[in-house]
Protein backbone atom coordinates (compact mmCIF):
# COMPACT_ATOMS: atom_id res chain seq x y z
CA UNK A 1 0.00 0.00 0.00
CA UNK A 2 1.27 3.49 -0.71
CA UNK A 3 1.88 5.71 2.29
CA UNK A 4 -0.93 8.11 3.15
CA UNK A 5 -0.21 11.79 2.88
CA UNK A 6 -0.39 13.83 6.05
CA UNK A 7 -3.84 15.39 6.51
CA UNK A 8 -4.17 19.03 5.52
CA UNK A 9 -4.30 21.58 8.28
CA UNK A 10 -5.32 24.41 5.97
CA UNK A 11 -7.53 26.72 8.04
CA UNK A 12 -9.78 27.40 5.05
CA UNK A 13 -10.52 23.68 4.56
CA UNK A 14 -11.18 23.18 8.28
CA UNK A 15 -13.49 26.20 8.37
CA UNK A 16 -15.41 25.11 5.27
CA UNK A 17 -15.82 21.52 6.51
CA UNK A 18 -17.09 22.66 9.92
CA UNK A 19 -19.42 25.17 8.24
CA UNK A 20 -20.98 22.32 6.26
CA UNK A 21 -21.53 20.25 9.41
CA UNK A 22 -23.03 23.29 11.16
CA UNK A 23 -25.34 23.86 8.16
CA UNK A 24 -26.39 20.18 8.51
CA UNK A 25 -27.24 20.81 12.20
CA UNK A 26 -29.05 24.06 11.33
CA UNK A 27 -31.15 22.38 8.62
CA UNK A 28 -32.13 19.66 11.08
CA UNK A 29 -33.14 22.23 13.70
CA UNK A 30 -35.16 24.20 11.13
CA UNK A 31 -36.59 20.96 9.71
CA UNK A 32 -35.78 22.41 6.30
CA UNK A 33 -35.41 19.68 3.64
CA UNK A 34 -34.13 22.10 0.99
CA UNK A 35 -31.36 23.36 3.28
CA UNK A 36 -30.59 19.78 4.34
CA UNK A 37 -30.28 18.69 0.70
CA UNK A 38 -27.59 21.34 0.18
CA UNK A 39 -25.43 19.77 2.90
CA UNK A 40 -25.35 16.10 1.86
CA UNK A 41 -24.81 13.65 -0.95
CA UNK A 42 -28.29 12.13 -1.27
CA UNK A 43 -27.10 8.53 -1.61
CA UNK A 44 -24.88 8.69 1.47
CA UNK A 45 -25.64 6.61 4.57
CA UNK A 46 -25.48 7.08 8.34
CA UNK A 47 -25.21 4.29 10.90
CA UNK A 48 -25.79 4.67 14.60
CA UNK A 49 -25.07 2.26 17.39
CA UNK A 50 -26.78 2.05 20.77
CA UNK A 51 -27.63 -0.38 23.53
CA UNK A 52 -31.32 -1.35 23.76
CA UNK A 53 -32.54 -3.93 26.27
CA UNK A 54 -28.93 -4.87 26.97
CA UNK A 55 -28.13 -5.59 23.32
CA UNK A 56 -26.11 -3.64 20.78
CA UNK A 57 -28.35 -2.33 18.00
CA UNK A 58 -27.30 -0.70 14.73
CA UNK A 59 -29.66 1.50 12.76
CA UNK A 60 -29.02 2.63 9.19
CA UNK A 61 -30.61 5.39 7.14
CA UNK A 62 -29.75 7.18 3.94
CA UNK A 63 -29.27 10.90 3.63
CA UNK A 64 -32.29 10.87 1.31
CA UNK A 65 -34.43 9.25 4.03
CA UNK A 66 -33.20 11.84 6.56
CA UNK A 67 -34.18 14.71 4.23
CA UNK A 68 -37.63 13.23 3.57
CA UNK A 69 -38.32 12.69 7.29
CA UNK A 70 -37.28 16.17 8.48
CA UNK A 71 -40.54 18.06 7.84
CA UNK A 72 -42.82 15.26 9.10
CA UNK A 73 -42.55 16.07 12.80
CA UNK A 74 -42.81 19.36 14.67
CA UNK A 75 -40.40 18.79 17.56
CA UNK A 76 -37.41 21.09 17.84
CA UNK A 77 -34.16 19.18 17.39
CA UNK A 78 -30.84 20.57 18.54
CA UNK A 79 -27.56 18.82 17.93
CA UNK A 80 -24.32 20.46 18.96
CA UNK A 81 -20.74 19.49 19.53
CA UNK A 82 -19.79 19.27 23.19
CA UNK A 83 -16.07 19.68 22.66
CA UNK A 84 -13.51 20.72 20.09
CA UNK A 85 -13.95 18.63 16.93
CA UNK A 86 -11.09 16.79 15.31
CA UNK A 87 -11.04 17.65 11.59
CA UNK A 88 -8.91 15.74 9.09
CA UNK A 89 -8.71 16.87 5.47
CA UNK A 90 -6.78 15.28 2.63
CA UNK A 91 -7.53 16.59 -0.84
CA UNK A 92 -11.25 16.16 -1.43
CA UNK A 93 -11.91 13.97 1.63
CA UNK A 94 -12.62 15.12 5.17
CA UNK A 95 -13.66 13.58 8.48
CA UNK A 96 -15.04 15.33 11.54
CA UNK A 97 -15.05 13.52 14.89
CA UNK A 98 -16.49 14.94 18.10
CA UNK A 99 -18.62 14.27 21.16
CA UNK A 100 -22.11 15.72 20.80
CA UNK A 101 -25.31 16.33 22.74
CA UNK A 102 -28.80 16.07 21.29
CA UNK A 103 -31.97 17.69 22.60
CA UNK A 104 -35.62 17.36 21.60
CA UNK A 105 -37.87 20.30 22.52
CA UNK A 106 -35.09 21.71 24.73
CA UNK A 107 -34.83 18.47 26.77
CA UNK A 108 -31.62 16.42 26.59
CA UNK A 109 -32.33 13.21 24.71
CA UNK A 110 -28.88 11.66 24.40
CA UNK A 111 -25.18 12.18 23.89
CA UNK A 112 -22.54 10.31 21.96
CA UNK A 113 -19.82 10.69 19.38
CA UNK A 114 -20.41 11.91 15.82
CA UNK A 115 -18.24 10.96 12.86
CA UNK A 116 -19.01 12.84 9.65
CA UNK A 117 -17.40 11.93 6.33
CA UNK A 118 -17.39 14.69 3.74
CA UNK A 119 -16.51 14.95 0.06
CA UNK A 120 -15.49 18.15 -1.70
CA UNK A 121 -17.76 18.60 -4.73
CA UNK A 122 -17.97 21.34 -7.36
CA UNK A 123 -20.67 22.89 -5.14
CA UNK A 124 -18.49 22.69 -2.00
CA UNK A 125 -18.20 20.24 0.88
CA UNK A 126 -21.05 17.72 1.28
CA UNK A 127 -21.67 15.13 3.98
CA UNK A 128 -21.40 11.71 2.36
CA UNK A 129 -22.45 9.94 5.56
CA UNK A 130 -21.07 8.89 8.85
CA UNK A 131 -21.68 7.11 12.11
CA UNK A 132 -22.64 8.07 15.62
CA UNK A 133 -23.10 6.50 19.00
CA UNK A 134 -26.19 7.05 21.14
CA UNK A 135 -25.98 7.12 24.93
CA UNK A 136 -29.35 7.93 26.47
CA UNK A 137 -29.45 10.54 29.18
CA UNK A 138 -30.31 9.19 32.63
Protein Blocks (a to p, Z undefined) as FASTA:
>chain_A
ZZdddddfbfklmmmmmmmmmmmmmmmmnopaklmmmmpcfkbccdddddeehiacdddd
dfklmmmmmmmpmbdcddddfbdcddddehjaccddddddddeehiafbgcddddddddd
fkbpcdfbdcddddddZZ
